[in-house]
Amino acid sequence: MSRTRAIVPTRGVRLVAVLACGGALLAGCGGGGNEPGPGPSASAPTTPAAPPRSTPPTQSPEVSVEPEAQSAADAAVADLKARPETGGEPVRVLIARRETFPDSALGCPKPGMSYTQVLTEGYRVILARGDREWLYTAGSDGVPSMCPSGEPDGGRAAGTAPTA
């Protein structure tokens, strides 16, 4: 009867194997992907890239509109245009993005109200008209609500609207 002996790797062999696996993992995370460019952003994207969009000449380079937030942005624009106290200048969308809010207040708690403390998916939209800005938030249904600032028109001076 022949006995086979199991090969047990020595400590040095195990160390080399661990280092080789770790190096392979790091190489996959630190670039070297299929797209050119420096750093971790050069690796394969985890979500499909949105098609390039042209920016209308009336918008500043800081404009950020995510395609999935477009309908919430359109509804917020319609709401702002319907408010005569906000002025008659054209309305520009500065920011429209999906966001996870820390509670059901959607980033815009009203005094005296209590809100469910649960992560809530929704949208943040910041609009500009003349030298004023307005913040709107919406739930996952995309129906926006203006976050009042305490000023008569509900807005703020340009550049002072909360963006985070």
Long-range contacts (C-beta under 8 A, 24 or more apart in sequence): 58-90, 58-92, 59-92, 59-93, 59-94, 60-94, 62-94, 63-92, 63-93, 63-94, 63-95, 64-94, 64-95, 64-96, 64-97, 65-93, 65-95, 65-96, 65-97, 66-96, 66-97, 66-98, 68-98, 69-96, 69-97, 69-98, 69-123, 69-125, 70-96, 71-142, 72-96, 72-123, 72-125, 72-136, 72-138, 72-142, 72-143, 72-144, 73-123, 73-125, 75-138, 75-142, 75-143, 75-144, 76-125, 76-127, 76-134, 76-136, 76-138, 76-144, 76-146, 77-127, 79-136, 79-144, 79-146, 80-127, 80-129, 80-134, 80-136, 80-146, 83-153, 83-154, 85-152, 85-153, 86-129, 86-132, 86-134, 86-153, 86-154, 86-155, 87-129, 87-130, 87-132, 87-153, 89-129, 89-130, 90-129, 91-127, 91-128, 91-129, 92-127, 92-128, 92-129, 93-125, 93-126, 93-127, 94-126, 94-127, 94-128, 94-133, 95-124, 95-125, 95-126, 95-163, 96-123, 96-124, 96-125, 96-126, 97-123, 97-124, 98-122, 98-123, 99-123, 99-124, 99-137, 101-137, 106-137, 106-138, 106-139, 106-145, 107-137, 107-147, 107-162, 108-135, 108-137, 108-145, 108-147, 124-163, 126-161, 126-163, 128-158, 129-155, 131-157, 131-158, 132-156, 132-157, 132-158, 133-157, 133-158, 133-159, 133-160, 133-161, 134-161, 135-161, 135-162
